[in-house]
Amino acid sequence: MAFACNIMDRLIKRTEGVAADHARMAISLQSLTETSTDAYATDTNDVPLLNDGLIAMSKHLHTTQSLMEDESKAWDAGVLEDLKRQRDALVSIRDMFDRRERLDKDNIPYLERRIQTNETKLANLRAKPEPLVKPGEIEKVVESIIKVSFHPIYFMPSSRTVLKASTNTRIRTRNP
């Protein structure tokens, strides 16, 4: 999509360049009408017709120049902006899928091992005599088992559901 944007931008610039060339050619033809009498000094009968033809060609080139400039402005304001918007939407969707892939990992086995480790630590602390256990250490281990381990396992399925629903909604609303 970025390639299409670059090509369209180059086409716009090229059209603007051709329009500028048309303007230069029109100015050259206008200046020829001023010197054509001197150029055809021997037979000046056809000079007015020649000048009329050069002026008509010059007007035509000026008209073509303005049409080409209008066309390039329309491309810039219309097609190029639409291509950029489409590109931005596709990049946004790609980033969304990257985030989904990164966040939608199954951490349950890791969390279960962590619970087992903390439960073993808690059993060891309870097996120690009371004076060897630091105050608040048992509560801290119990809190880590409940808050840090059980809560993520409990909420992971609903989190996946929310993630999938938001992905579907975003695709439906962002798809141009």
Rosetta silent file (secondary structure, phi, psi, omega in degrees, C-alpha in Angstrom):
SEQUENCE: MAFACNIMDRLIKRTEGVAADHARMAISLQSLTETSTDAYATDTNDVPLLNDGLIAMSKHLHTTQSLMEDESKAWDAGVLEDLKRQRDALVSIRDMFDRRERLDKDNIPYLERRIQTNETKLANLRAKPEPLVKPGEIEKVVESIIKVSFHPIYFMPSSRTVLKASTNTRIRTRNP
SCORE:     score description
SCORE:     0.000 S_00000001
   1 L     0.000  -37.034  177.667    0.000    0.000    0.000 S_00000001
   2 H   -64.302  -33.042  178.320    2.894    2.361    0.709 S_00000001
   3 H   -62.793  -43.063  178.992    4.136    1.554   -2.790 S_00000001
   4 H   -63.722  -39.150  177.847    0.816    2.709   -4.279 S_00000001
   5 H   -63.132  -42.340  179.659    1.021    5.947   -2.277 S_00000001
   6 H   -64.549  -42.832  179.706    4.542    6.589   -3.579 S_00000001
   7 H   -63.673  -43.586 -179.634    3.525    5.915   -7.181 S_00000001
   8 H   -63.719  -40.386  178.284    0.494    8.186   -6.881 S_00000001
   9 H   -62.389  -41.548  178.000    2.631   10.941   -5.372 S_00000001
  10 H   -65.298  -39.152  177.400    5.105   10.605   -8.260 S_00000001
  11 H   -62.733  -39.866  178.597    2.257   10.759  -10.797 S_00000001
  12 H   -62.711  -47.028 -179.420    0.984   13.954   -9.186 S_00000001
  13 H   -63.819  -39.874  179.601    4.432   15.545   -9.316 S_00000001
  14 H   -64.465  -42.231  178.473    4.910   14.407  -12.917 S_00000001
  15 H   -63.684  -40.407  176.900    1.548   15.878  -13.942 S_00000001
  16 H   -63.517  -37.808  177.767    2.443   19.155  -12.256 S_00000001
  17 H   -65.322  -42.392  178.298    5.751   19.158  -14.162 S_00000001
  18 H   -64.919  -38.891  177.752    4.025   18.560  -17.501 S_00000001
  19 H   -62.206  -40.818  177.705    1.582   21.381  -16.687 S_00000001
  20 H   -64.725  -37.866  176.746    4.527   23.709  -16.019 S_00000001
  21 H   -63.839  -39.411  177.000    6.058   22.662  -19.369 S_00000001
  22 H   -61.653  -40.941  179.319    2.778   23.510  -21.097 S_00000001
  23 H   -63.871  -43.049  178.991    2.848   26.969  -19.494 S_00000001
  24 H   -63.178  -41.083  179.091    6.437   27.550  -20.659 S_00000001
  25 H   -65.391  -39.827  178.562    5.547   26.446  -24.184 S_00000001
  26 H   -62.594  -41.602  178.072    2.505   28.760  -24.221 S_00000001
  27 H   -64.405  -40.172  178.277    4.680   31.702  -23.165 S_00000001
  28 H   -62.978  -42.284  179.005    7.184   30.829  -25.902 S_00000001
  29 H   -65.502  -37.939  176.772    4.428   30.759  -28.524 S_00000001
  30 H   -61.256  -43.056 -178.892    3.131   34.118  -27.277 S_00000001
  31 H   -69.567  -27.286  176.275    6.583   35.628  -27.646 S_00000001
  32 H   -64.416  -34.489 -179.455    6.858   34.197  -31.176 S_00000001
  33 H   -65.222  -26.932 -179.991    3.846   36.253  -32.247 S_00000001
  34 H   -74.516  -27.458 -175.985    5.715   39.405  -31.281 S_00000001
  35 H  -107.674   -0.862 -175.277    8.686   38.615  -33.541 S_00000001
  36 H   -67.796  -28.967  177.307    6.986   36.863  -36.454 S_00000001
  37 H   -63.622  -41.105  178.680    6.641   40.102  -38.459 S_00000001
  38 H   -69.350  -34.326 -177.398   10.412   40.556  -38.333 S_00000001
  39 H   -70.419  -34.609 -179.200   11.012   36.904  -39.199 S_00000001
  40 L  -109.689   52.358 -175.217    8.852   37.032  -42.321 S_00000001
  41 L   -65.137  -28.718 -177.435    9.901   40.507  -43.510 S_00000001
  42 L   -76.378  -38.998 -179.447    9.837   39.550  -47.195 S_00000001
  43 L  -133.511   97.983 -175.912    6.268   38.215  -47.248 S_00000001
  44 L   -98.350   12.581 -178.817    4.093   39.467  -44.374 S_00000001
  45 L   -66.493  -38.241 -176.103    0.733   38.481  -45.876 S_00000001
  46 L   -91.575   -0.684 -177.507    0.424   35.265  -43.850 S_00000001
  47 H   -60.933  -44.412  179.058    1.775   36.701  -40.575 S_00000001
  48 H   -61.682  -39.193  176.993   -1.667   37.537  -39.092 S_00000001
  49 H   -66.810  -41.002  177.282   -2.887   33.993  -39.825 S_00000001
  50 H   -61.723  -45.223  178.946    0.319   32.558  -38.410 S_00000001
  51 H   -63.480  -39.780  177.041   -0.042   34.710  -35.293 S_00000001
  52 H   -61.012  -42.220  177.319   -3.678   33.639  -34.898 S_00000001
  53 H   -63.669  -43.326  178.949   -2.574   29.994  -35.055 S_00000001
  54 H   -65.091  -40.412  178.633    0.210   30.567  -32.512 S_00000001
  55 H   -66.407  -40.637  177.849   -2.164   32.423  -30.172 S_00000001
  56 H   -62.446  -43.036  177.895   -4.761   29.635  -30.498 S_00000001
  57 H   -64.054  -40.239  179.042   -2.094   27.046  -29.699 S_00000001
  58 H   -63.034  -43.783  177.921   -0.917   29.146  -26.759 S_00000001
  59 H   -62.722  -41.873  178.591   -4.480   29.388  -25.398 S_00000001
  60 H   -60.741  -43.606  179.347   -4.898   25.659  -25.842 S_00000001
  61 H   -65.768  -38.328  176.192   -1.674   25.007  -23.915 S_00000001
  62 H   -63.418  -41.719  177.881   -2.786   27.379  -21.119 S_00000001
  63 H   -63.172  -44.886  178.572   -6.124   25.535  -20.934 S_00000001
  64 H   -61.632  -40.426  178.778   -4.329   22.189  -20.866 S_00000001
  65 H   -60.643  -47.817 -178.070   -2.018   23.487  -18.151 S_00000001
  66 H   -66.326  -36.400  176.890   -4.898   24.565  -15.918 S_00000001
  67 H   -64.629  -42.561  179.752   -6.712   21.253  -16.500 S_00000001
  68 H   -66.483  -38.828  177.214   -3.588   19.270  -15.610 S_00000001
  69 H   -64.705  -42.225  177.266   -3.039   21.365  -12.473 S_00000001
  70 H   -62.791  -40.295  179.223   -6.675   20.811  -11.457 S_00000001
  71 H   -63.503  -44.374 -179.356   -6.288   17.095  -12.136 S_00000001
  72 H   -67.594  -35.178  176.069   -3.157   16.817  -10.003 S_00000001
  73 H   -65.880  -40.063  178.421   -4.846   18.763   -7.178 S_00000001
  74 H   -65.139  -41.393  176.606   -7.843   16.426   -7.371 S_00000001
  75 H   -61.274  -43.851 -178.210   -5.550   13.393   -7.258 S_00000001
  76 H   -64.340  -44.758 -177.019   -3.724   14.866   -4.293 S_00000001
  77 H   -78.443  -28.143 -174.674   -6.900   15.720   -2.395 S_00000001
  78 H  -102.616  -78.060 -171.667   -8.851   12.623   -3.406 S_00000001
  79 H   -62.718  -47.521 -177.407   -7.074    9.495   -4.513 S_00000001
  80 H   -62.993  -42.825  178.759   -3.807   10.023   -2.636 S_00000001
  81 H   -65.225  -38.168  176.658   -5.588   10.836    0.630 S_00000001
  82 H   -64.259  -41.961  177.689   -7.823    7.770    0.193 S_00000001
  83 H   -62.944  -41.719  179.071   -4.769    5.581   -0.408 S_00000001
  84 H   -65.612  -39.963  178.579   -3.065    6.998    2.693 S_00000001
  85 H   -64.067  -42.123  177.796   -6.206    6.433    4.776 S_00000001
  86 H   -62.918  -43.592  178.493   -6.408    2.829    3.500 S_00000001
  87 H   -61.118  -44.883  179.892   -2.716    2.313    4.280 S_00000001
  88 H   -62.839  -38.377  178.334   -3.166    3.699    7.803 S_00000001
  89 H   -65.432  -42.080  179.337   -6.160    1.416    8.388 S_00000001
  90 H   -66.556  -39.425  177.269   -4.193   -1.643    7.264 S_00000001
  91 H   -64.587  -40.498  179.232   -1.221   -0.701    9.455 S_00000001
  92 H   -63.302  -42.238  178.791   -3.575   -0.202   12.392 S_00000001
  93 H   -66.733  -40.211  177.147   -5.148   -3.626   11.866 S_00000001
  94 H   -61.003  -44.758  178.223   -1.708   -5.233   11.578 S_00000001
  95 H   -62.458  -38.269  178.898   -0.646   -3.586   14.850 S_00000001
  96 H   -63.444  -42.714  178.329   -3.866   -4.738   16.489 S_00000001
  97 H   -67.647  -35.299  175.540   -3.196   -8.350   15.482 S_00000001
  98 H   -62.103  -44.107  177.741    0.392   -8.043   16.720 S_00000001
  99 H   -63.317  -42.256 -179.700   -0.904   -6.834   20.105 S_00000001
 100 H   -61.778  -43.503  179.696   -3.478   -9.622   20.188 S_00000001
 101 H   -62.915  -39.011 -178.876   -0.811  -12.203   19.439 S_00000001
 102 H   -71.825  -37.969 -174.327    1.422  -10.770   22.146 S_00000001
 103 H   -90.199  -19.224 -174.145   -1.306  -10.481   24.801 S_00000001
 104 L   -95.052   42.514  178.631   -3.306  -13.638   24.063 S_00000001
 105 L   -88.732  149.086  179.461   -0.749  -16.100   25.368 S_00000001
 106 L   -86.745   99.851 -179.381   -1.786  -19.010   27.529 S_00000001
 107 L   -94.393    3.373 -175.076   -0.063  -18.317   30.852 S_00000001
 108 H   -59.828  -46.103  178.507   -2.118  -20.820   32.827 S_00000001
 109 H   -59.662  -40.859  177.858    0.607  -23.548   32.988 S_00000001
 110 H   -62.904  -43.781 -179.391    3.143  -20.954   34.168 S_00000001
 111 H   -67.472  -36.064  177.315    0.711  -19.608   36.769 S_00000001
 112 H   -65.233  -39.853  175.902   -0.120  -23.130   37.988 S_00000001
 113 H   -63.570  -39.218  178.676    3.604  -23.839   38.501 S_00000001
 114 H   -64.221  -39.733  176.733    3.867  -20.550   40.364 S_00000001
 115 H   -63.276  -44.114  179.529    0.951  -21.546   42.607 S_00000001
 116 H   -60.113  -43.906  179.421    2.613  -24.906   43.288 S_00000001
 117 H   -61.798  -45.071 -179.796    5.873  -23.169   44.178 S_00000001
 118 H   -68.329  -35.632  176.965    4.106  -20.748   46.511 S_00000001
 119 H   -66.708  -38.225  175.979    2.060  -23.551   48.108 S_00000001
 120 H   -64.313  -43.323  178.146    5.281  -25.484   48.737 S_00000001
 121 H   -61.777  -40.649  179.147    6.830  -22.351   50.214 S_00000001
 122 H   -65.832  -41.462  178.661    3.725  -21.872   52.401 S_00000001
 123 H   -63.958  -40.509  178.103    3.853  -25.495   53.607 S_00000001
 124 H   -64.977  -40.213  179.048    7.549  -25.092   54.470 S_00000001
 125 H   -65.892  -39.014  179.495    6.844  -21.864   56.363 S_00000001
 126 H   -71.468  -25.319  179.377    4.015  -23.502   58.349 S_00000001
 127 H   -78.342  -21.935  179.576    6.270  -26.461   59.149 S_00000001
 128 L   -72.519  152.865  174.447    8.918  -24.193   60.683 S_00000001
 129 L   -66.604  151.186 -175.289    8.697  -23.321   64.327 S_00000001
 130 H   -52.887  -42.889 -176.611    7.008  -19.966   65.038 S_00000001
 131 H   -69.346  -21.801 -178.606   10.137  -18.020   66.098 S_00000001
 132 H   -82.488  -13.808 -178.875   11.989  -18.874   62.846 S_00000001
 133 L   -92.702  129.304  178.910    9.247  -17.399   60.625 S_00000001
 134 L   -67.687  147.870  179.422    9.422  -13.653   60.009 S_00000001
 135 L   -66.347  132.631  178.729    6.274  -11.732   60.947 S_00000001
 136 L    85.004   -4.364 -177.340    3.944  -11.260   57.946 S_00000001
 137 H   -69.901  -41.769  179.621    5.830  -13.723   55.752 S_00000001
 138 H   -64.101  -43.672 -179.943    3.050  -16.340   55.726 S_00000001
 139 H   -62.364  -37.286  179.792    0.433  -13.683   54.929 S_00000001
 140 H   -64.838  -41.575  179.307    2.599  -12.384   52.089 S_00000001
 141 H   -67.754  -41.922  178.237    2.879  -15.855   50.513 S_00000001
 142 H   -62.273  -42.678  179.215   -0.872  -16.460   50.894 S_00000001
 143 H   -63.299  -40.032  178.962   -1.590  -13.077   49.298 S_00000001
 144 H   -67.789  -33.651  176.977    0.706  -13.838   46.370 S_00000001
 145 H   -64.932  -44.474 -175.438   -1.047  -17.180   45.843 S_00000001
 146 H   -75.394  -54.762 -172.348   -4.471  -15.527   45.783 S_00000001
 147 H   -76.911  -46.584 -171.908   -3.824  -12.198   44.057 S_00000001
 148 H   -82.336  -26.715 -173.455   -0.927  -12.894   41.763 S_00000001
 149 H  -109.769  -51.419 -175.538   -1.781  -16.446   40.715 S_00000001
 150 H   -70.888  -40.348 -178.056   -5.474  -17.322   41.124 S_00000001
 151 H   -60.678  -47.927  177.988   -6.923  -14.051   39.832 S_00000001
 152 H   -61.450  -38.025  178.781   -5.182  -14.164   36.434 S_00000001
 153 H   -64.838  -40.810 -178.615   -6.211  -17.814   35.952 S_00000001
 154 H   -66.532  -41.403 -174.646   -9.794  -16.964   36.877 S_00000001
 155 H   -91.019   -7.488 -176.426  -10.017  -13.925   34.597 S_00000001
 156 H   -61.100  -46.201  179.095   -7.993  -15.256   31.623 S_00000001
 157 H   -61.068  -40.893  179.550  -10.942  -16.862   29.743 S_00000001
 158 H   -69.839  -32.479  176.992  -13.058  -13.713   30.067 S_00000001
 159 H   -64.822  -40.935  177.118  -10.066  -11.603   29.034 S_00000001
 160 H   -62.415  -41.636  179.586   -9.695  -13.705   25.877 S_00000001
 161 H   -62.478  -44.338  178.884  -13.389  -13.250   25.121 S_00000001
 162 H   -63.909  -41.242 -179.863  -13.126   -9.475   25.524 S_00000001
 163 H   -62.821  -43.859  178.708   -9.993   -9.408   23.360 S_00000001
 164 H   -66.340  -41.293  179.566  -11.691  -11.368   20.563 S_00000001
 165 H   -64.595  -42.153  179.944  -14.830   -9.224   20.748 S_00000001
 166 H   -68.603  -34.239  176.164  -12.847   -5.994   20.612 S_00000001
 167 H   -63.573  -45.915  179.194  -10.813   -7.337   17.682 S_00000001
 168 H   -62.532  -42.767  179.464  -13.992   -8.177   15.768 S_00000001
 169 H   -63.317  -42.995 -177.707  -15.513   -4.780   16.545 S_00000001
 170 H   -66.423  -38.464  178.297  -12.382   -2.953   15.490 S_00000001
 171 H   -64.784  -42.506 -179.327  -12.163   -4.859   12.215 S_00000001
 172 H   -66.294  -37.405 -176.111  -15.803   -4.074   11.431 S_00000001
 173 H   -87.277  -28.509 -175.988  -15.482   -0.376   12.246 S_00000001
 174 H   -93.651  -10.557 -176.547  -11.968    0.290   10.884 S_00000001
 175 L   -77.077  108.356 -176.955  -12.287   -1.629    7.635 S_00000001
 176 L   -73.925    0.000    0.000  -12.648    1.062    4.973 S_00000001
